[in-house]
Amino acid sequence: MPDVSTEVRHASVVIKAIADSLKEAEVLKYVGRNVAIRAQNAAYEKPGRRFWREIGDSVNTQWGEDGSVTVGATHEAAGHKQFGGQISAPGKGPGTLGSKALTIPMGVAREKRWTTRDAMESYDLFKVKTKAGRSFLFGKSKTSKKAKTVVLFTLRKSVMQQAEPWFPMGTKLQAAIAEGIDIYMKKGGL
C-alpha cells in the first residue's frame, strides 16, 4: 500500500512505496502517470481556456531514486488555486509588475476580461478615490465624445481568493491510485 502525502506549497502529491522492490516502484510509475492525467484533465475542465490550460500543461511526474513518485504542477498559481489564500500587491512571483494595487475588473472590463492595457486601447483611464478611501479606475471613451465615463476597475491592496480545488485529493486521489494499480496489473504486472 503506497504512502500518500501532500505538499501544500506546490500543490503536489508525493507517493512513496513502503516496500523497496522494483515491482512496487514500477507500480508507482503507473500510479503517478494516472494521478498526473487526472490532475491535467481536472484543470482542462475548468472554465477559462488559457489560464487553466497553462496549469494543466504544467502538471508533471518525477521519479525519485528512493522509489518515490512526485506529481505536481509548476505553474505559479497552481497551489494558490488549489488551496486559496491572500493575493497582495505588489506581487512576489514571476511576471510581477510591482504595482501598488490589484486591478479588479468591473462592468465592461470584466465582461471583456480586460487588463488595464486592454482598457487603455479604448479608454483614457483616470483614478478616483472616494471619501471612504476606496479607489477606482474610470475610463472616458477615446472615440465617442457623448459616451459616459464608466468605472472599469476597483483598486485593492489585497484580496482573499477562494480555493478552487482541481488537483485530485481524498477519494478522487484514492480512485486515481487504484486505477493506476489496475492499469499496471492489466499490463501483466504483479
C-alpha positions, -999 to 999 in steps of 0.1 A, spaced: 0 0 0 16 33 -10 21 61 15 5 93 2 12 128 15 5 163 1 28 193 -1 6 223 2 31 249 -11 34 234 -45 1 216 -48 19 183 -53 13 148 -42 42 126 -31 36 89 -35 62 67 -17 64 29 -17 67 13 17 85 -18 2 117 -13 -19 111 -39 -46 115 -29 -82 80 -42 -90 64 -18 -65 85 11 -79 71 1 -113 36 2 -100 42 37 -87 51 49 -122 17 38 -134 0 53 -104 20 86 -108 11 88 -145 -26 82 -137 -27 108 -110 -10 133 -134 -35 126 -161 -64 131 -137 -49 164 -125 -44 176 -160 -80 167 -170 -94 184 -139 -76 216 -148 -86 214 -185 -123 210 -175 -122 243 -156 -136 274 -174 -111 299 -186 -93 285 -216 -58 299 -214 -52 301 -176 -64 266 -167 -48 251 -198 -14 265 -186 -20 250 -152 -29 216 -167 2 218 -190 24 224 -160 15 191 -143 45 168 -143 57 135 -128 91 130 -113 106 97 -102 129 98 -72 159 74 -66 143 65 -33 114 48 -50 90 78 -48 69 94 -74 61 131 -72 32 145 -92 29 183 -91 23 215 -111 49 241 -117 25 269 -126 30 298 -101 -8 299 -94 -15 262 -91 -11 259 -53 -29 292 -48 -59 280 -68 -59 246 -50 -59 260 -15 -69 296 -18 -54 325 2 -45 361 1 -33 379 -30 -14 412 -23 2 440 -42 29 443 -50 32 407 -62 62 385 -55 60 358 -82 74 357 -117 58 382 -141 51 407 -113 49 443 -124 55 458 -90 21 476 -90 9 493 -58 -26 479 -62 -45 449 -77 -69 459 -105 -102 441 -102 -122 444 -134 -158 457 -132 -185 463 -158 -173 462 -194 -137 454 -183 -150 423 -165 -173 412 -194 -144 415 -219 -118 401 -195 -96 432 -199 -63 441 -183 -56 478 -178 -36 477 -210 -66 463 -229 -88 491 -215 -63 518 -225 -69 509 -261 -105 522 -259 -105 545 -229 -85 572 -213 -81 559 -177 -80 580 -146 -80 572 -109 -108 583 -85 -106 579 -47 -139 581 -26 -143 597 8 -144 562 23 -109 556 9 -118 532 -19 -100 537 -53 -113 531 -88 -101 534 -123 -126 551 -146 -125 554 -183 -136 580 -208 -141 568 -243 -114 578 -268 -138 575 -298 -171 589 -286 -175 624 -271 -211 616 -260 -202 584 -242 -205 584 -204 -175 579 -182 -176 543 -168 -160 526 -139 -136 499 -152 -116 486 -123 -116 488 -85 -81 490 -69 -73 469 -39 -42 464 -18 -51 427 -13 -80 402 -18 -88 368 -4 -92 342 -31 -115 312 -26 -99 278 -31 -108 262 -64 -96 226 -59 -86 210 -91 -58 186 -81 -72 151 -71 -74 148 -33 -92 125 -9 -114 99 -26 -105 112 -61 -68 107 -54 -76 72 -40 -95 63 -71 -67 76 -93 -42 54 -73 -64 23 -76 -69 29 -113 -31 32 -118 -26 -1 -100 -54 -17 -121 -37 -5 -153 -4 -19 -141 -20 -53 -133 -37 -55 -167 -3 -49 -184 10 -80 -168 25 -67 -136 22 -83 -101 
